[in-house]
Amino acid sequence: MKTDRKYSRKSIVDAKIYDINLLIKFVKNKDGIISFDKHKNLPGRGAYCLLDENQINILFRKKLLNKAFKQNINIEVYNNLEGEVNEWIKIVKENQM
């Protein structure tokens, strides 16, 4: 008998555990490049944040990816990531309507 597993991860903003379908993922690959993982399938160290506008704003305002990936991340990278996330959220909201 096969059972479906429910995967959960901890959000780096509020340190609570959520179902993985409610989270967005950021990845740091072997080369140290940090990117937004829309499909949650890129290899590397991952950091998760709840898909909520308030939590996403806190993530970028407090620069919590620095702590999650244990390195200082350039402001330009943060701005690019924030732009990607905001653009992706708009697309997701349009598709839900």
N, CA, C and O atoms as a Tinker XYZ file with bonds, in Angstrom:
   388  protein
     1  N      0.831000   -1.170000    0.000000    73     2
     2  CA     0.000000    0.000000    0.000000    64     1     3
     3  C      0.889000    1.251000    0.000000    63     2     4     5
     4  O      1.724000    1.433000    0.886000    81     3
     5  N      0.698000    2.093000   -0.991000    73     3     6
     6  CA     1.520000    3.277000   -1.152000    64     5     7
     7  C      0.810000    4.487000   -0.558000    63     6     8     9
     8  O     -0.374000    4.706000   -0.815000    81     7
     9  N      1.524000    5.259000    0.223000    73     7    10
    10  CA     0.944000    6.467000    0.803000    64     9    11
    11  C      1.674000    7.685000    0.263000    63    10    12    13
    12  O      2.879000    7.656000    0.017000    81    11
    13  N      0.919000    8.742000    0.088000    73    11    14
    14  CA     1.523000    9.999000   -0.356000    64    13    15
    15  C      2.164000   10.680000    0.842000    63    14    16    17
    16  O      1.540000   10.833000    1.892000    81    15
    17  N      3.410000   11.085000    0.674000    73    15    18
    18  CA     4.107000   11.786000    1.752000    64    17    19
    19  C      3.812000   13.270000    1.653000    63    18    20    21
    20  O      3.753000   13.830000    0.559000    81    19
    21  N      3.630000   13.889000    2.778000    73    19    22
    22  CA     3.456000   15.333000    2.842000    64    21    23
    23  C      4.775000   15.920000    3.325000    63    22    24    25
    24  O      5.179000   15.704000    4.467000    81    23
    25  N      5.435000   16.656000    2.457000    73    23    26
    26  CA     6.710000   17.248000    2.804000    64    25    27
    27  C      6.493000   18.615000    3.429000    63    26    28    29
    28  O      5.603000   19.365000    3.028000    81    27
    29  N      7.310000   18.923000    4.406000    73    27    30
    30  CA     7.221000   20.225000    5.051000    64    29    31
    31  C      8.621000   20.782000    5.251000    63    30    32    33
    32  O      9.593000   20.038000    5.380000    81    31
    33  N      8.702000   22.094000    5.274000    73    31    34
    34  CA     9.963000   22.799000    5.476000    64    33    35
    35  C      9.719000   23.989000    6.392000    63    34    36    37
    36  O      8.580000   24.405000    6.601000    81    35
    37  N     10.804000   24.530000    6.936000    73    35    38
    38  CA    10.719000   25.669000    7.846000    64    37    39
    39  C     10.943000   26.966000    7.074000    63    38    40    41
    40  O     11.877000   27.073000    6.279000    81    39
    41  N     10.091000   27.932000    7.311000    73    39    42
    42  CA    10.234000   29.254000    6.720000    64    41    43
    43  C     11.348000   30.002000    7.453000    63    42    44    45
    44  O     11.418000   29.955000    8.681000    81    43
    45  N     12.216000   30.688000    6.715000    73    43    46
    46  CA    13.318000   31.414000    7.354000    64    45    47
    47  C     12.852000   32.727000    7.966000    63    46    48    49
    48  O     13.611000   33.359000    8.701000    81    47
    49  N     11.625000   33.155000    7.684000    73    47    50
    50  CA    11.129000   34.423000    8.220000    64    49    51
    51  C     10.585000   34.245000    9.627000    63    50    52    53
    52  O     10.964000   34.987000   10.533000    81    51
    53  N      9.702000   33.273000    9.823000    73    51    54
    54  CA     9.082000   33.108000   11.145000    64    53    55
    55  C      9.438000   31.792000   11.830000    63    54    56    57
    56  O      8.944000   31.521000   12.924000    81    55
    57  N     10.273000   30.979000   11.220000    73    55    58
    58  CA    10.761000   29.716000   11.789000    64    57    59
    59  C      9.632000   28.742000   12.120000    63    58    60    61
    60  O      9.759000   27.936000   13.042000    81    59
    61  N      8.540000   28.811000   11.381000    73    59    62
    62  CA     7.453000   27.846000   11.543000    64    61    63
    63  C      7.496000   26.859000   10.385000    63    62    64    65
    64  O      7.983000   27.175000    9.299000    81    63
    65  N      6.984000   25.669000   10.632000    73    63    66
    66  CA     7.003000   24.617000    9.624000    64    65    67
    67  C      5.702000   24.658000    8.830000    63    66    68    69
    68  O      4.612000   24.707000    9.400000    81    67
    69  N      5.834000   24.637000    7.502000    73    67    70
    70  CA     4.691000   24.684000    6.594000    64    69    71
    71  C      4.805000   23.562000    5.572000    63    70    72    73
    72  O      5.886000   23.022000    5.338000    81    71
    73  N      3.667000   23.221000    4.966000    73    71    74
    74  CA     3.661000   22.295000    3.843000    64    73    75
    75  C      4.460000   22.928000    2.698000    63    74    76    77
    76  O      4.389000   24.138000    2.483000    81    75
    77  N      5.206000   22.122000    1.980000    73    75    78
    78  CA     6.108000   22.652000    0.950000    64    77    79
    79  C      5.357000   23.360000   -0.176000    63    78    80    81
    80  O      5.933000   24.197000   -0.871000    81    79
    81  N      4.075000   23.031000   -0.364000    73    79    82
    82  CA     3.285000   23.679000   -1.416000    64    81    83
    83  C      2.937000   25.125000   -1.079000    63    82    84    85
    84  O      2.542000   25.883000   -1.965000    81    83
    85  N      3.076000   25.516000    0.171000    73    83    86
    86  CA     2.762000   26.880000    0.601000    64    85    87
    87  C      3.985000   27.789000    0.612000    63    86    88    89
    88  O      3.878000   28.969000    0.946000    81    87
    89  N      5.149000   27.249000    0.248000    73    87    90
    90  CA     6.414000   27.975000    0.356000    64    89    91
    91  C      7.006000   28.291000   -1.007000    63    90    92    93
    92  O      6.695000   27.642000   -2.006000    81    91
    93  N      7.871000   29.308000   -1.026000    73    91    94
    94  CA     8.705000   29.573000   -2.200000    64    93    95
    95  C     10.141000   29.248000   -1.809000    63    94    96    97
    96  O     10.500000   29.302000   -0.632000    81    95
    97  N     10.963000   28.910000   -2.806000    73    95    98
    98  CA    12.308000   28.416000   -2.531000    64    97    99
    99  C     13.369000   29.298000   -3.194000    63    98   100   101
   100  O     13.221000   29.735000   -4.335000    81    99
   101  N     14.431000   29.541000   -2.448000    73    99   102
   102  CA    15.628000   30.200000   -2.960000    64   101   103
   103  C     16.760000   29.201000   -2.852000    63   102   104   105
   104  O     16.831000   28.447000   -1.881000    81   103
   105  N     17.656000   29.182000   -3.846000    73   103   106
   106  CA    18.711000   28.171000   -3.903000    64   105   107
   107  C     20.072000   28.821000   -4.083000    63   106   108   109
   108  O     20.229000   29.780000   -4.839000    81   107
   109  N     21.050000   28.277000   -3.370000    73   107   110
   110  CA    22.450000   28.645000   -3.571000    64   109   111
   111  C     23.134000   27.411000   -4.151000    63   110   112   113
   112  O     23.187000   26.364000   -3.505000    81   111
   113  N     23.660000   27.536000   -5.375000    73   111   114
   114  CA    24.289000   26.378000   -6.013000    64   113   115
   115  C     25.765000   26.268000   -5.635000    63   114   116   117
   116  O     26.269000   27.065000   -4.843000    81   115
   117  N     26.450000   25.284000   -6.201000    73   115   118
   118  CA    27.865000   25.035000   -5.873000    64   117   119
   119  C     28.757000   26.242000   -6.124000    63   118   120   121
   120  O     29.733000   26.463000   -5.408000    81   119
   121  N     28.414000   27.021000   -7.145000    73   119   122
   122  CA    29.233000   28.180000   -7.516000    64   121   123
   123  C     28.934000   29.411000   -6.668000    63   122   124   125
   124  O     29.560000   30.455000   -6.852000    81   123
   125  N     27.983000   29.300000   -5.740000    73   123   126
   126  CA    27.644000   30.412000   -4.868000    64   125   127
   127  C     26.614000   31.365000   -5.449000    63   126   128   129
   128  O     26.379000   32.437000   -4.892000    81   127
   129  N     25.995000   30.984000   -6.569000    73   127   130
   130  CA    24.990000   31.828000   -7.206000    64   129   131
   131  C     23.637000   31.566000   -6.549000    63   130   132   133
   132  O     23.209000   30.420000   -6.413000    81   131
   133  N     22.981000   32.637000   -6.148000    73   131   134
   134  CA    21.696000   32.520000   -5.476000    64   133   135
   135  C     20.593000   32.864000   -6.466000    63   134   136   137
   136  O     20.663000   33.875000   -7.165000    81   135
   137  N     19.568000   32.008000   -6.517000    73   135   138
   138  CA    18.484000   32.221000   -7.470000    64   137   139
   139  C     17.145000   31.825000   -6.864000    63   138   140   141
   140  O     17.079000   31.101000   -5.870000    81   139
   141  N     16.095000   32.314000   -7.481000    73   139   142
   142  CA    14.728000   31.985000   -7.090000    64   141   143
   143  C     14.328000   30.731000   -7.846000    63   142   144   145
   144  O     14.444000   30.685000   -9.071000    81   143
   145  N     13.861000   29.715000   -7.137000    73   143   146
   146  CA    13.499000   28.430000   -7.736000    64   145   147
   147  C     11.979000   28.322000   -7.839000    63   146   148   149
   148  O     11.306000   27.952000   -6.877000    81   147
   149  N     11.452000   28.648000   -9.012000    73   147   150
   150  CA    10.006000   28.662000   -9.213000    64   149   151
   151  C      9.387000   27.281000   -9.088000    63   150   152   153
   152  O      8.280000   27.131000   -8.571000    81   151
   153  N     10.106000   26.275000   -9.563000    73   151   154
   154  CA     9.544000   24.919000   -9.612000    64   153   155
   155  C     10.051000   24.012000   -8.488000    63   154   156   157
   156  O      9.689000   22.836000   -8.428000    81   155
   157  N     10.871000   24.545000   -7.613000    73   155   158
   158  CA    11.400000   23.828000   -6.442000    64   157   159
   159  C     12.131000   22.546000   -6.807000    63   158   160   161
   160  O     11.983000   21.528000   -6.130000    81   159
   161  N     12.924000   22.592000   -7.879000    73   159   162
   162  CA    13.655000   21.394000   -8.279000    64   161   163
   163  C     15.138000   21.628000   -8.561000    63   162   164   165
   164  O     15.816000   20.709000   -9.019000    81   163
   165  N     15.657000   22.809000   -8.306000    73   163   166
   166  CA    17.076000   23.070000   -8.537000    64   165   167
   167  C     17.918000   22.460000   -7.422000    63   166   168   169
   168  O     17.506000   22.458000   -6.263000    81   167
   169  N     19.095000   21.945000   -7.767000    73   167   170
   170  CA    19.966000   21.389000   -6.721000    64   169   171
   171  C     20.704000   22.498000   -5.970000    63   170   172   173
   172  O     20.895000   23.596000   -6.493000    81   171
   173  N     21.106000   22.202000   -4.766000    73   171   174
   174  CA    21.851000   23.154000   -3.956000    64   173   175
   175  C     21.173000   23.370000   -2.624000    63   174   176   177
   176  O     20.145000   22.763000   -2.323000    81   175
   177  N     21.765000   24.245000   -1.830000    73   175   178
   178  CA    21.196000   24.551000   -0.516000    64   177   179
   179  C     19.962000   25.424000   -0.696000    63   178   180   181
   180  O     20.011000   26.437000   -1.394000    81   179
   181  N     18.870000   25.039000   -0.075000    73   179   182
   182  CA    17.616000   25.757000   -0.232000    64   181   183
   183  C     17.222000   26.520000    1.016000    63   182   184   185
   184  O     17.547000   26.123000    2.135000    81   183
   185  N     16.523000   27.615000    0.809000    73   183   186
   186  CA    15.927000   28.398000    1.890000    64   185   187
   187  C     14.490000   28.697000    1.472000    63   186   188   189
   188  O     14.229000   29.072000    0.329000    81   187
   189  N     13.571000   28.527000    2.406000    73   187   190
   190  CA    12.154000   28.638000    2.086000    64   189   191
   191  C     11.513000   29.808000    2.815000    63   190   192   193
   192  O     11.919000   30.180000    3.916000    81   191
   193  N     10.491000   30.381000    2.162000    73   191   194
   194  CA     9.714000   31.475000    2.736000    64   193   195
   195  C      8.249000   31.242000    2.384000    63   194   196   197
   196  O      7.936000   30.801000    1.278000    81   195
   197  N      7.360000   31.537000    3.317000    73   195   198
   198  CA     5.932000   31.383000    3.084000    64   197   199
   199  C      5.498000   32.317000    1.957000    63   198   200   201
   200  O      5.938000   33.465000    1.888000    81   199
   201  N      4.647000   31.824000    1.090000    73   199   202
   202  CA     4.147000   32.609000   -0.037000    64   201   203
   203  C      3.083000   33.585000    0.474000    63   202   204   205
   204  O      1.884000   33.385000    0.279000    81   203
   205  N      3.554000   34.634000    1.127000    73   203   206
   206  CA     2.714000   35.666000    1.714000    64   205   207
   207  C      3.441000   37.000000    1.521000    63   206   208   209
   208  O      4.638000   37.104000    1.786000    81   207
   209  N      2.720000   38.000000    1.063000    73   207   210
   210  CA     3.372000   39.273000    0.750000    64   209   211
   211  C      4.091000   39.872000    1.950000    63   210   212   213
   212  O      5.189000   40.411000    1.805000    81   211
   213  N      3.488000   39.786000    3.137000    73   211   214
   214  CA     4.131000   40.342000    4.329000    64   213   215
   215  C      5.439000   39.621000    4.631000    63   214   216   217
   216  O      6.448000   40.261000    4.927000    81   215
   217  N      5.426000   38.300000    4.557000    73   215   218
   218  CA     6.644000   37.546000    4.853000    64   217   219
   219  C      7.717000   37.778000    3.795000    63   218   220   221
   220  O      8.903000   37.836000    4.120000    81   219
   221  N      7.318000   37.907000    2.548000    73   219   222
   222  CA     8.296000   38.168000    1.485000    64   221   223
   223  C      8.925000   39.543000    1.676000    63   222   224   225
   224  O     10.130000   39.706000    1.482000    81   223
   225  N      8.114000   40.539000    2.058000    73   223   226
   226  CA     8.659000   41.875000    2.323000    64   225   227
   227  C      9.642000   41.857000    3.483000    63   226   228   229
   228  O     10.681000   42.513000    3.422000    81   227
   229  N      9.324000   41.111000    4.544000    73   227   230
   230  CA    10.227000   40.998000    5.691000    64   229   231
   231  C     11.530000   40.323000    5.265000    63   230   232   233
   232  O     12.614000   40.737000    5.676000    81   231
   233  N     11.419000   39.285000    4.442000    73   231   234
   234  CA    12.598000   38.562000    3.956000    64   233   235
   235  C     13.580000   39.505000    3.268000    63   234   236   237
   236  O     14.779000   39.463000    3.542000    81   235
   237  N     13.076000   40.351000    2.380000    73   235   238
   238  CA    13.964000   41.251000    1.639000    64   237   239
   239  C     14.369000   42.466000    2.471000    63   238   240   241
   240  O     15.492000   42.953000    2.338000    81   239
   241  N     13.480000   42.960000    3.321000    73   239   242
   242  CA    13.798000   44.132000    4.137000    64   241   243
   243  C     14.889000   43.822000    5.160000    63   242   244   245
   244  O     15.801000   44.624000    5.359000    81   243
   245  N     14.795000   42.657000    5.810000    73   243   246
   246  CA    15.777000   42.281000    6.827000    64   245   247
   247  C     16.959000   41.495000    6.260000    63   246   248   249
   248  O     17.876000   41.134000    6.997000    81   247
   249  N     16.939000   41.229000    4.952000    73   247   250
   250  CA    18.021000   40.509000    4.269000    64   249   251
   251  C     18.300000   39.158000    4.946000    63   250   252   253
   252  O     19.439000   38.850000    5.296000    81   251
   253  N     17.244000   38.366000    5.120000    73   251   254
   254  CA    17.347000   37.093000    5.823000    64   253   255
   255  C     18.056000   36.010000    5.015000    63   254   256   257
   256  O     18.451000   34.985000    5.571000    81   255
   257  N     18.222000   36.224000    3.712000    73   255   258
   258  CA    18.970000   35.244000    2.926000    64   257   259
   259  C     20.447000   35.246000    3.308000    63   258   260   261
   260  O     21.123000   34.230000    3.146000    81   259
   261  N     20.958000   36.370000    3.813000    73   259   262
   262  CA    22.346000   36.416000    4.304000    64   261   263
   263  C     22.559000   35.365000    5.384000    63   262   264   265
   264  O     23.547000   34.631000    5.360000    81   263
   265  N     21.641000   35.296000    6.317000    73   263   266
   266  CA    21.760000   34.349000    7.422000    64   265   267
   267  C     21.548000   32.916000    6.942000    63   266   268   269
   268  O     22.262000   32.007000    7.368000    81   267
   269  N     20.579000   32.711000    6.067000    73   267   270
   270  CA    20.259000   31.358000    5.598000    64   269   271
   271  C     21.420000   30.748000    4.806000    63   270   272   273
   272  O     21.706000   29.558000    4.937000    81   271
   273  N     22.080000   31.559000    3.991000    73   271   274
   274  CA    23.172000   31.046000    3.159000    64   273   275
   275  C     24.552000   31.344000    3.739000    63   274   276   277
   276  O     25.563000   31.024000    3.114000    81   275
   277  N     24.609000   31.947000    4.921000    73   275   278
   278  CA    25.857000   32.210000    5.640000    64   277   279
   279  C     26.872000   32.989000    4.810000    63   278   280   281
   280  O     28.055000   32.650000    4.769000    81   279
   281  N     26.388000   34.035000    4.153000    73   279   282
   282  CA    27.269000   34.915000    3.385000    64   281   283
   283  C     26.561000   36.245000    3.168000    63   282   284   285
   284  O     25.335000   36.328000    3.241000    81   283
   285  N     27.339000   37.275000    2.903000    73   283   286
   286  CA    26.745000   38.573000    2.584000    64   285   287
   287  C     26.388000   38.594000    1.108000    63   286   288   289
   288  O     27.217000   38.302000    0.246000    81   287
   289  N     25.151000   38.941000    0.838000    73   287   290
   290  CA    24.651000   38.957000   -0.530000    64   289   291
   291  C     24.564000   40.408000   -0.989000    63   290   292   293
   292  O     24.111000   41.279000   -0.247000    81   291
   293  N     24.996000   40.651000   -2.202000    73   291   294
   294  CA    25.012000   41.981000   -2.790000    64   293   295
   295  C     23.596000   42.538000   -2.912000    63   294   296   297
   296  O     22.646000   41.784000   -3.125000    81   295
   297  N     23.455000   43.848000   -2.778000    73   295   298
   298  CA    22.151000   44.517000   -2.880000    64   297   299
   299  C     21.531000   44.281000   -4.255000    63   298   300   301
   300  O     20.316000   44.117000   -4.365000    81   299
   301  N     22.355000   44.264000   -5.304000    73   299   302
   302  CA    21.848000   44.045000   -6.659000    64   301   303
   303  C     21.185000   42.674000   -6.777000    63   302   304   305
   304  O     20.155000   42.535000   -7.436000    81   303
   305  N     21.771000   41.669000   -6.142000    73   303   306
   306  CA    21.202000   40.313000   -6.164000    64   305   307
   307  C     19.857000   40.319000   -5.456000    63   306   308   309
   308  O     18.896000   39.722000   -5.941000    81   307
   309  N     19.782000   40.991000   -4.310000    73   307   310
   310  CA    18.504000   41.098000   -3.594000    64   309   311
   311  C     17.448000   41.782000   -4.460000    63   310   312   313
   312  O     16.304000   41.331000   -4.517000    81   311
   313  N     17.822000   42.859000   -5.126000    73   311   314
   314  CA    16.868000   43.573000   -5.976000    64   313   315
   315  C     16.393000   42.701000   -7.127000    63   314   316   317
   316  O     15.207000   42.703000   -7.457000    81   315
   317  N     17.313000   41.948000   -7.748000    73   315   318
   318  CA    16.937000   41.050000   -8.838000    64   317   319
   319  C     16.000000   39.949000   -8.345000    63   318   320   321
   320  O     15.008000   39.633000   -9.001000    81   319
   321  N     16.319000   39.366000   -7.186000    73   319   322
   322  CA    15.475000   38.311000   -6.628000    64   321   323
   323  C     14.086000   38.848000   -6.286000    63   322   324   325
   324  O     13.078000   38.198000   -6.563000    81   323
   325  N     14.040000   40.024000   -5.691000    73   323   326
   326  CA    12.755000   40.619000   -5.323000    64   325   327
   327  C     11.907000   40.891000   -6.567000    63   326   328   329
   328  O     10.695000   40.673000   -6.558000    81   327
   329  N     12.544000   41.365000   -7.625000    73   327   330
   330  CA    11.835000   41.597000   -8.882000    64   329   331
   331  C     11.292000   40.309000   -9.475000    63   330   332   333
   332  O     10.153000   40.264000   -9.942000    81   331
   333  N     12.121000   39.245000   -9.455000    73   331   334
   334  CA    11.672000   37.946000   -9.967000    64   333   335
   335  C     10.487000   37.414000   -9.177000    63   334   336   337
   336  O      9.512000   36.934000   -9.756000    81   335
   337  N     10.572000   37.500000   -7.863000    73   335   338
   338  CA     9.503000   36.983000   -7.001000    64   337   339
   339  C      8.214000   37.759000   -7.223000    63   338   340   341
   340  O      7.149000   37.159000   -7.367000    81   339
   341  N      8.297000   39.081000   -7.253000    73   339   342
   342  CA     7.101000   39.901000   -7.451000    64   341   343
   343  C      6.459000   39.638000   -8.811000    63   342   344   345
   344  O      5.234000   39.585000   -8.921000    81   343
   345  N      7.283000   39.474000   -9.844000    73   343   346
   346  CA     6.777000   39.174000  -11.177000    64   345   347
   347  C      6.085000   37.807000  -11.196000    63   346   348   349
   348  O      5.015000   37.656000  -11.786000    81   347
   349  N      6.698000   36.821000  -10.550000    73   347   350
   350  CA     6.137000   35.471000  -10.492000    64   349   351
   351  C      4.812000   35.457000   -9.727000    63   350   352   353
   352  O      3.875000   34.762000  -10.120000    81   351
   353  N      4.734000   36.226000   -8.632000    73   351   354
   354  CA     3.494000   36.295000   -7.845000    64   353   355
   355  C      2.362000   36.892000   -8.682000    63   354   356   357
   356  O      1.226000   36.424000   -8.610000    81   355
   357  N      2.669000   37.926000   -9.478000    73   355   358
   358  CA     1.645000   38.519000  -10.344000    64   357   359
   359  C      1.120000   37.492000  -11.340000    63   358   360   361
   360  O     -0.086000   37.412000  -11.572000    81   359
   361  N      2.014000   36.712000  -11.926000    73   359   362
   362  CA     1.615000   35.692000  -12.900000    64   361   363
   363  C      0.749000   34.632000  -12.230000    63   362   364   365
   364  O     -0.267000   34.214000  -12.784000    81   363
   365  N      1.151000   34.198000  -11.039000    73   363   366
   366  CA     0.383000   33.185000  -10.316000    64   365   367
   367  C     -1.012000   33.705000   -9.978000    63   366   368   369
   368  O     -1.994000   32.979000  -10.130000    81   367
   369  N     -1.110000   34.948000   -9.523000    73   367   370
   370  CA    -2.413000   35.522000   -9.177000    64   369   371
   371  C     -3.309000   35.646000  -10.405000    63   370   372   373
   372  O     -4.512000   35.401000  -10.318000    81   371
   373  N     -2.736000   36.026000  -11.551000    73   371   374
   374  CA    -3.518000   36.133000  -12.784000    64   373   375
   375  C     -4.056000   34.774000  -13.211000    63   374   376   377
   376  O     -5.187000   34.677000  -13.686000    81   375
   377  N     -3.261000   33.731000  -13.046000    73   375   378
   378  CA    -3.685000   32.390000  -13.449000    64   377   379
   379  C     -4.748000   31.826000  -12.527000    63   378   380   381
   380  O     -5.524000   30.967000  -12.945000    81   379
   381  N     -4.806000   32.285000  -11.281000    73   379   382
   382  CA    -5.805000   31.793000  -10.341000    64   381   383
   383  C     -7.175000   32.415000  -10.577000    63   382   384   385
   384  O     -8.192000   31.845000  -10.183000    81   383
   385  N     -7.208000   33.566000  -11.210000    73   383   386
   386  CA    -8.494000   34.237000  -11.433000    64   385   387
   387  C     -9.246000   33.631000  -12.557000    63   386   388
   388  O    -10.348000   34.079000  -12.875000    81   387
